[in-house]
Amino acid sequence: MDTFNYKPTLLSAQVIQKISHVLDYRCMVAGGQQHFLLGMGKCQIYLWDGGMPMRWKKLENFKTELPRDTLLQVEIIQELKGE
């Protein structure tokens, strides 16, 4: 649960100065709210928004498959087509 409650640190000049070894850290570019996808095998995929209470919602009509016991941290974004 501690991992799910962790809030990311914004990257600033002061934070960069404190970094001793780059390989000791994991960084990712994020532009929105984090979500978690849990694969229970084949098309059985559940979504959690990272909030409390911890409620997993089954994704219906989701055209992908994940192996059993797969946990992904994802961002859901709107894809635009056209101009």
matplotlib code that plots the C-alpha trace (Angstrom):
import matplotlib.pyplot as plt

x = [0.0, 2.9, 3.9, 0.3, 0.2, 3.5, 3.3, 5.8, 8.4, 8.5, 11.8, 13.5, 17.1, 17.3, 16.2, 18.7, 21.6, 20.7, 21.0, 24.3, 23.9, 21.3, 21.0, 19.6, 16.4, 13.4, 11.8, 8.9, 7.2, 3.6, 1.0, -2.1, -3.5, -2.0, -4.1, -3.4, -4.4, -4.4, -4.5, -6.2, -5.5, -6.8, -9.4, -10.1, -8.6, -9.4, -8.8, -8.1, -7.6, -5.1, -7.6, -9.2, -11.2, -9.4, -12.0, -11.1, -13.5, -13.6, -13.0, -15.6, -15.1, -11.3, -9.7, -6.4, -5.1, -2.8, -1.1, -2.3, -0.8, 0.3, 0.2, 0.7, 0.9, -0.7, -2.0, -5.3, -5.3, -7.6, -6.5, -7.5, -7.8, -7.7, -6.4]
y = [0.0, 2.4, 2.2, 3.2, 6.2, 7.6, 11.0, 11.9, 14.6, 17.4, 17.8, 21.1, 22.4, 21.8, 18.2, 17.6, 18.9, 16.3, 13.3, 11.5, 8.6, 8.7, 4.9, 5.0, 6.7, 5.8, 8.7, 8.9, 11.7, 12.0, 14.5, 13.3, 11.1, 7.7, 4.6, 0.9, -2.0, -5.5, -8.4, -11.6, -13.5, -13.0, -10.1, -10.0, -6.6, -4.4, -0.6, 1.3, 5.1, 5.0, 6.6, 5.3, 3.3, 0.8, -0.3, -2.2, -1.8, -4.4, -3.0, -4.1, -4.0, -3.5, -4.9, -6.2, -9.1, -9.1, -12.1, -13.2, -11.3, -8.3, -4.9, -1.8, 1.9, 3.8, 7.2, 7.4, 10.1, 11.3, 10.6, 13.1, 12.4, 14.9, 18.4]
z = [0.0, 0.6, -3.0, -4.1, -1.6, -2.8, -4.5, -7.2, -6.6, -9.2, -10.9, -10.1, -10.1, -6.3, -6.7, -9.5, -7.3, -4.7, -7.1, -6.5, -8.9, -11.7, -11.7, -8.1, -9.3, -11.6, -13.5, -15.8, -17.7, -16.5, -17.6, -15.8, -13.1, -12.6, -12.9, -12.4, -14.7, -13.2, -15.6, -14.4, -17.6, -21.2, -21.3, -17.6, -16.9, -13.9, -13.4, -10.2, -10.1, -7.2, -4.7, -1.6, -1.0, -3.1, -5.7, -8.9, -11.8, -14.5, -18.0, -20.5, -24.2, -23.8, -26.9, -25.3, -23.3, -20.3, -18.7, -15.3, -12.3, -14.5, -12.8, -15.0, -14.0, -16.8, -17.8, -19.7, -22.3, -24.9, -28.5, -31.1, -34.8, -37.6, -37.6]

ax = plt.figure().add_subplot(projection="3d")
ax.plot(x, y, z, "-o")
ax.set_aspect("equal")
plt.show()
